């Protein structure tokens, strides 16, 4: 006689574990597991504020790197040329530069 009987509780536990293992790749994006070349724990996530003369240059310089991800831009000035060097800087030009850089990396318009 076989002493290995499967109870309903054991069956449900094993079924849930199997279903979770099968469903895991569908709920976790590959980028969270480092499929894009950089592990998430090695990525620097930044937000920029005060994107005037120096800040807009920092944003453009750092965001182009593969291990840096820009997630926010904040400045009370939406944009203008009233900065050092009389170049266009501020919130909107910095956002556009970051979005253009990400679009170029992804090959999107």
Secondary structure, 3 states (H helix, E strand, C coil): CCCCCCCHHHHHHHHHHHHHHHHHHHHCCHHHHCCCCCCHHHCEEEEEECCCHHHHHHHHHHHCCCCEEEEEEECCCCCECCCHHHCCECHHHHHHHHHHHHHHHHCCC
